[in-house]
Amino acid sequence: MANTQLLTDIAATVSFALAEDIGGGDITAQLIPKEQQAKARVICRQDAVICGIAWVNEVFRQVDDTVQINWLVKDGDKVVEDQPLFEMTGAARSLLTAERGALNFLQTLSATATISAYYASLVEGTGVKLLDTRKTIPGLRNAQKYAVSCGGCFNHRIGLYDAFLIKENHIMACGSVTAAVSTAKINEPGKPVEVEVESFEELQQALDAGADIIMLDNFDHAGLRLAVQKNKEHTTPAKLEASGGIDQDTLRSIAETGVDYISIGLLTKDCKAVDLSMRFI
């Protein structure tokens, strides 16, 4: 993902989040004298992998650009329970108004990075790449994709526009795997073409059609190993991706079948927010 794209996305996402939270103004923060200054510290209440610094910075920038932030960690860092993450100095009103928006981004993106790091550790040494999916929180697609990379996993396509993923209904509507792949290469030359298959017959069709990546949907271990062998024997082998029903118990053994990629939706859809706390000091 291009840095400029991500930076534009951060500003827009933060603006929307603050608008829904602050509305016409933070009436509770207005109980505090406008001139009162304060210092605060945010700590992490659990072991985690941190992600979301740019979002936190943008929240405070949009609320009050005079707030000073001192980060004690960086994105991708592993932290332990009760470890300080950053400190802020500025108007007490501003710190309190920005607190929830900033921590919402940090706790969510750190959750994605943390679970990604855990799953990446399970396949260490196998050579397989773990991929995320489009099963992301609406409005946080780019943010969660970034968090996945901070955790040591990799991005599948970003959306419907940057790569083809031809599934059963696409194939049915196009008439065949060959027709779908051929049309894709004509319509958008240079963009990756992936085909999802559910049988060895479809695998052969996808290989013969020249697919760049073939997703092996719900293949068992024996089927995955056989697919890897058939792919190696083909004159134009593709990259192979395992998908469907994969969890922490089966992940390592699937990685050891020889597939190139494993896609896992839970990296972005089954995340539990990291526990954070802000206190005035």
N, C-alpha and C positions, 0 to 999 in steps of 0.2 A: 504494500500500500504506500502510495507516494506521501511524503511528509506534508506537502502542501494540502493534499486532500484531507489528511487527518487533522491538520491545524484548523482548516475551515470548518470541519465537522465539530471539533471541540468547542469552538466559539458559539456555533449555532445550538448545539446540544445544551451547553451550559445556560445560554440565554433562555431557552425554553424551560429548563428545570427551575431556574430562578423565578421566572414569571409565574409558574404554577404554584410556587412555594410562598413567594413574598406578596404577590398580588398588588394591592394598593399600598402596602407598607407593613413593616414588622411592628405591630402595635405593642408587643411586649418589650422589645428592645428600646422603644421610645420611653420606657419608664426610667431609663438610665440617662444621666446628664450627657448631652451631646459631646462635651469636651472631655469626658472621662476616658483616660487611656488604660489599657490592660495588656497583659501578656498571658498567652495560653500555650498549652502543650497538648499534642495528640499522641496517645500511646496505642499500641496494638495489644489486645488482651489474649492473644493466642499465637501459636506458631503459624507463620503465613509467608507467602511470597507477595511482595508489594507491587502494586501497579496503580497508576492513576495520578501521578504527580502533576502532569500538565493540566488535567481537569480541575484539580484542587487549586492550582495557581490561577486558572482562568476564573473560577468562582470568586475568589477574593479580588481579582482584578476588576471584575464587573461590578462587584458590590462596593469596593473601596480600594482604589489603586494605590493608596498610601500605606496600606497594611504591609508590613515587612515579614517575610517568611524565611525561615532558616531550616532547610531540609537536612536531616541526619541520615537519610537513606536515599537510594535511587531505585527506579523501576527495575524489577527483576531480583532485588535483594531478598534473601531469606532472613526473616526476623523471628525472634522468640517472644514468648509471653511477657508482657509488660515492658517491651522495648519501646522507647520514645521514637517517633517517626519525624515530627517536625515541631517547631515552635513559631509563634506569631506574635507580633507586637503591633498595636494600633488602637483605633477607637473601639471601646468595649462594645458599643452598638454594632459596629461592623463585624467584629469577630463572632458575635452571637447570631447575627442575621445570616452570615455565610456558613455557619457551622454545619447545619444539616445537609445543605446542598453539597458541600465539599465532601463530607463523610459518606454521603450516599454513593457518590462516584467512587471514592477510594475503597469502600467496603465491597462494592459489587465487582469492580475490576480486579481487586486483589483476590477475591474469591475465585474468579475465572483463572487468574494466574496460578493460584495455589493448587487448584484441582488439576490444571494442565501440568504443573511440575510433578505432581504425584504420579499421574499416568505416564509421563515421559520417563520417570524413574523405573517404571515397571518393564519397559522395553529396552532399557539401556543395554548397549552392546549388540543388539540384533540388526541394526542398520535400517530398520523400518522407520518411516516418518508418520507420526500421528497427526491427523488432519481434523480441523473443526468442521462445522457444517453451517447451513443458513438458519439453524434453530437457535436464533439469538433473541435477546430482549428487544422488542421494537424500539427503534430510535437509538439503540446502542450497538448496532452492527459493527461499525468501524472500531469503536472502543473495545468491544469484546474480542474482535479479531486481533487487535494490538495486544491485549492482555494474554491471549493464547500464546503469542510469540514470546512474551516476557516469561512465560512459564516453561518454555522449551519445546512447545509443540509448533505446528505449522498451519498455515491458512489454506483451506480449499478455495474455491472461487469466492469472491467477495459478494457477488450478487448474480442476477440473471443476465448481466451484460458483458462480463469479462471472460466467460468460458462456457462452452456447451456442456450440458449434462442431459443426455438423451435417455429417457426412461420409457417404461412400457407403453404409456399412453401416447408419447411422441412417436414411438415406432409404429403403433397401430394407425395413428393418423397419417403418418408419412407413407405407410405401405410396407416398409421393410427397414431393417438395420442399414442395409446398403444405401437405400434412398435417403435416409435421414442423415447419415454421415456425409454422403456426397453433397447434399444440399448445404449442409453446415459449412463444408470447406469452400463451397462456391460463395455463399452469402457473407462469410466472415473469414477470409483467408488469414492464416497466421494465429487464429485463436484456438486454444486447446479444445479438442473434441473428445468427450468422455461418453461412454455408453454403459448403462447399467444392464447386466445380464443375470438371468436366473437359471440358466442351464448351459451345458457344454455345447449344445447346438448354437445357442445365441453367442456364446464365447467365440466359436469358430467364425460365425458371421461377422462379429465385430472385428476380429483380427483380419479377416479377408478384406473388410471394408476400409481398413487403415485407421482405425480409432487410435488416438494417442494414449488414452487411459481407458481401462476397462474396470468397472466396478462389479465385483463379485458379491451379489446380494444374497446373504444368508446361506452361503456355501458352508458345509461342514469342513472339519480339518482335512479329511482325506480328499474332499473335493478341491480345497484350496491348493493342496500339494500337487494334485493332478493338473489343475489349471496353470500353475507355475511351470510345470514340465511342458505342457502343450504350448505355452507362450514362448518358452525358450526354443522350441523346435520350429516355430513359425519363421518365415523369411523376414517378416517385419513385426517383430515383437513389440508389444505395448507395455506401458506401466500398469501394474495390477494393484487394485485397491480393494481391500476387504471391508465389508460394511454389513450392519444389521445384527442386532442382538448381542453386541460385544460389551462385556463388562470387565471389571478388574480381575475376575477369576479366570477368564478365558483369553485375556489380552496377550499375555506372554506367549502362550502356545500358538496363537494365531500369527503373531509376529514371526515365530520360528518356522512357519510354513514357507517363507521366502517371498511373500508379497512385498511390494514396494511401499504401500501406504495402508493405513487403517484409519477410517473416518469414524469419529465418535461424537454424536450430538450432545452428550452430557457434559462435554467440556464447557459449553455455554448455556445449556438449558437446565442443568441440575445443580447449580451452584448455591452454596449456603454463604450468605454474607459474612465477611470477616468482622469480628467484634472489635470495634474501635471506641475510644473515649477521649473527649476533650475536656480539660480542666484549666481554669484560671490559676496562675501561679504568681 
